[in-house]
């Protein structure tokens, strides 16, 4: 059984990583790091009606 990683990317870093991924001028290396950051971010959940 795999352990859960308690370390997660903060919302502010996830926002910046998202901006890097959407920027067409970002390098492949920048996009790789940004994607790794987002993979470790908390999942976004909608609050309210289900």
N, CA, C and O of each residue as an XYZ file, in Angstrom:
200
protein
N       0.840     -1.170      0.000
C       0.000      0.000      0.000
C       0.895      1.246      0.000
O       1.769      1.389      0.855
N       0.674      2.121     -0.941
C       1.487      3.325     -1.060
C       1.068      4.364     -0.032
O      -0.117      4.526      0.260
N       2.062      5.069      0.513
C       1.769      6.135      1.462
C       1.321      7.382      0.720
O       1.736      7.631     -0.412
N       0.468      8.162      1.373
C       0.055      9.439      0.798
C       1.143     10.460      1.076
O       1.721     10.480      2.162
N       1.423     11.307      0.096
C       2.425     12.349      0.275
C       1.784     13.524      1.005
O       0.869     14.143      0.461
N       2.236     13.858      2.227
C       1.632     14.959      2.962
C       2.017     16.327      2.396
O       1.353     17.324      2.682
N       3.068     16.378      1.608
C       3.507     17.651      1.035
C       2.683     17.943     -0.216
O       2.603     17.123     -1.131
N       2.075     19.121     -0.235
C       1.264     19.489     -1.381
C       1.593     20.913     -1.798
O       1.970     21.750     -0.978
N       1.443     21.164     -3.083
C       1.696     22.490     -3.628
C       0.648     23.462     -3.109
O      -0.541     23.147     -3.075
N       1.098     24.650     -2.705
C       0.177     25.663     -2.197
C      -0.675     26.215     -3.340
O      -0.283     26.133     -4.504
N      -1.834     26.775     -3.011
C      -2.695     27.340     -4.058
C      -2.018     28.449     -4.870
O      -2.254     28.559     -6.073
N      -1.186     29.267     -4.233
C      -0.533     30.350     -4.978
C       0.484     29.807     -5.983
O       0.604     30.334     -7.089
N       1.207     28.769     -5.608
C       2.166     28.155     -6.528
C       1.427     27.435     -7.651
O       1.869     27.454     -8.800
N       0.307     26.802     -7.322
C      -0.482     26.112     -8.340
C      -1.023     27.105     -9.367
O      -1.082     26.795    -10.557
N      -1.412     28.283     -8.918
C      -1.902     29.321     -9.829
C      -0.799     29.764    -10.784
O      -1.034     29.930    -11.981
N       0.399     29.955    -10.251
C       1.529     30.361    -11.094
C       1.909     29.254    -12.075
O       2.256     29.526    -13.224
N       1.843     28.008    -11.614
C       2.155     26.881    -12.490
C       1.139     26.794    -13.629
O       1.496     26.493    -14.768
N      -0.107     27.056    -13.316
C      -1.141     27.045    -14.342
C      -0.884     28.120    -15.397
O      -1.071     27.888    -16.591
N      -0.457     29.287    -14.948
C      -0.152     30.379    -15.877
C       1.013     30.010    -16.787
O       1.006     30.345    -17.971
N       2.004     29.328    -16.246
C       3.153     28.895    -17.049
C       2.703     27.913    -18.123
O       3.143     27.997    -19.269
N       1.824     26.978    -17.751
C       1.359     25.989    -18.725
C       0.534     26.623    -19.835
O       0.544     26.140    -20.968
N      -0.177     27.693    -19.524
C      -1.014     28.351    -20.534
C      -0.224     29.323    -21.411
O      -0.707     29.732    -22.467
N       0.983     29.694    -20.986
C       1.797     30.650    -21.731
C       2.502     29.945    -22.896
O       3.302     29.038    -22.666
N       2.220     30.345    -24.140
C       2.867     29.681    -25.278
C       4.374     29.948    -25.365
O       5.084     29.244    -26.083
N       4.865     30.951    -24.644
C       6.293     31.269    -24.682
C       7.095     30.517    -23.624
O       8.318     30.647    -23.575
N       6.434     29.738    -22.784
C       7.134     28.962    -21.757
C       7.943     27.848    -22.412
O       7.519     27.253    -23.402
N       9.106     27.582    -21.846
C       9.958     26.523    -22.381
C       9.440     25.159    -21.936
O       8.619     25.063    -21.023
N       9.921     24.121    -22.579
C       9.508     22.760    -22.230
C       9.912     22.428    -20.795
O       9.178     21.737    -20.089
N      11.061     22.911    -20.367
C      11.527     22.658    -19.008
C      10.621     23.342    -17.987
O      10.282     22.746    -16.965
N      10.227     24.587    -18.254
C       9.321     25.310    -17.363
C       7.981     24.586    -17.268
O       7.414     24.464    -16.182
N       7.480     24.111    -18.397
C       6.202     23.411    -18.415
C       6.288     22.089    -17.666
O       5.323     21.679    -17.022
N       7.415     21.427    -17.741
C       7.600     20.168    -17.038
C       7.544     20.380    -15.522
O       6.882     19.628    -14.806
N       8.235     21.395    -15.052
C       8.236     21.698    -13.617
C       6.846     22.139    -13.163
O       6.379     21.732    -12.099
N       6.188     22.968    -13.966
C       4.847     23.445    -13.624
C       3.863     22.280    -13.558
O       3.019     22.234    -12.662
N       3.962     21.353    -14.483
C       3.065     20.189    -14.489
C       3.299     19.323    -13.253
O       2.353     18.783    -12.680
N       4.550     19.193    -12.849
C       4.870     18.435    -11.643
C       4.264     19.105    -10.414
O       3.728     18.434     -9.532
N       4.353     20.432    -10.364
C       3.751     21.170     -9.250
C       2.247     20.943     -9.194
O       1.692     20.709     -8.120
N       1.589     21.010    -10.338
C       0.139     20.836    -10.355
C      -0.265     19.405    -10.005
O      -1.331     19.184     -9.431
N       0.568     18.453    -10.342
C       0.257     17.064    -10.013
C       0.250     16.849     -8.502
O      -0.401     15.931     -8.004
N       0.977     17.699     -7.776
C       1.052     17.579     -6.326
C       0.103     18.531     -5.613
O       0.090     18.579     -4.383
N      -0.686     19.285     -6.360
C      -1.619     20.240     -5.753
C      -2.849     19.523     -5.228
O      -3.186     18.426     -5.674
N      -3.503     20.150     -4.290
C      -4.761     19.606     -3.772
C      -5.795     19.633     -4.889
O      -5.831     20.581     -5.673
N      -6.621     18.623     -4.970
C      -7.652     18.621     -6.014
C      -8.660     19.743     -5.763
O      -9.037     20.001     -4.620
N      -9.085     20.396     -6.816
C     -10.075     21.461     -6.714
C     -11.450     20.823     -6.600
O     -11.834     20.001     -7.433
N     -12.173     21.197     -5.586
C     -13.520     20.659     -5.418
C     -14.515     21.808     -5.426
O     -14.249     22.896     -4.916
N     -15.661     21.533     -6.016
C     -16.711     22.542     -6.042
C     -17.503     22.449     -4.743
O     -17.815     21.358     -4.263
N     -17.817     23.598     -4.192
C     -18.633     23.620     -2.986
C     -20.038     24.032     -3.373
O     -20.233     24.802     -4.313
N     -21.006     23.521     -2.654
C     -22.379     23.892     -2.942
C     -23.180     22.700     -3.403
O     -23.065     21.606     -2.851
N     -23.992     22.918     -4.420
C     -24.880     21.862     -4.900
C     -24.108     20.707     -5.517
O     -23.063     20.890     -6.141
N     -24.650     19.524     -5.325
C     -24.041     18.328     -5.920
C     -24.879     17.833     -7.048
O     -24.536     16.833     -7.680
